[in-house]
Amino acid sequence: MTIYASSQARAFYSDEVSSTLPPDAQAISDDLHECLLAGQSEGKLIDFSLHPPRLFDAADSWPSSKELSRRIDDRVADVYARWVRFEPEYAAREKAAVAYRKAGYSGEPGGWIKYYAATTGLSLEAATNLILDKAQQRESTLEALASFRLRKHELFNLEGEARQALYQEIIERVQATTLLLESLEGLPNPHQGAGQPS
């Protein structure tokens, strides 16, 4: 049996009991799981925003605004680090798609669009539109991610449990935005009928 911790659900899961796991669930050791449950029974709280989760004392030991703000920055930085790996590819493909659509979907589309169309089984025009739709969705999603990160400043106006609750809300929104960004990586595949990394 393996125990998993989910930051988004703020809960533990067992692969023997749960048929499905939250997307963010990560395995933890049995010893840690027992330690966390024992601490909780003694009145301590479990901080699921970190992996692995940690115990902290209620009321007088809430993480500081500065610490929670740093954690938000670190979480968003991790998302950016994963996303920017292929950013030059996204930018070049979008630029080619803008030019091809501006030309009325005629003339030489270039390799970026040709390969994309061949991979998805779409026409050159449909592939161009899909590239531009995904680019717009990425931009909107990254803009939302930035807005969630800026909400860290609200933490400094709160105390204790209210501050922790806001922090958890921000982390959950960042996690949901991360999953949305990852979903934009999928492509329609004519051979498998499933999303493939773009």
Stockholm file with secondary structure:
# STOCKHOLM 1.0

chainA/1-198         MTIYASSQARAFYSDEVSSTLPPDAQAISDDLHECLLAGQSEGKLIDFSLHPPRLFDAADSWPSSKELSRRIDDRVADVYARWVRFEPEYAAREKAAVAYRKAGYSGEPGGWIKYYAATTGLSLEAATNLILDKAQQRESTLEALASFRLRKHELFNLEGEARQALYQEIIERVQATTLLLESLEGLPNPHQGAGQPS
#=GR chainA/1-198 SS CCEEEETTTTEEEETTTCSSCCTTCEEECHHHHHHHHHHHHTTCEEETTSSSCEEECTTTTCCCHHHHHHHHHHHHHHHHHHHGGGHHHHHHHHHHHHHHHHTTSCSCCCHHHHHHHHHHTCCHHHHHHHHHHHHHHHHHHHHHHHHHHHGGGGGGGCCHHHHHHHHHHHHHHHHHHHHHHHHTTCCCCTTTSSCCCC
#=GC SS_cons         CCEEEETTTTEEEETTTCSSCCTTCEEECHHHHHHHHHHHHTTCEEETTSSSCEEECTTTTCCCHHHHHHHHHHHHHHHHHHHGGGHHHHHHHHHHHHHHHHTTSCSCCCHHHHHHHHHHTCCHHHHHHHHHHHHHHHHHHHHHHHHHHHGGGGGGGCCHHHHHHHHHHHHHHHHHHHHHHHHTTCCCCTTTSSCCCC
//
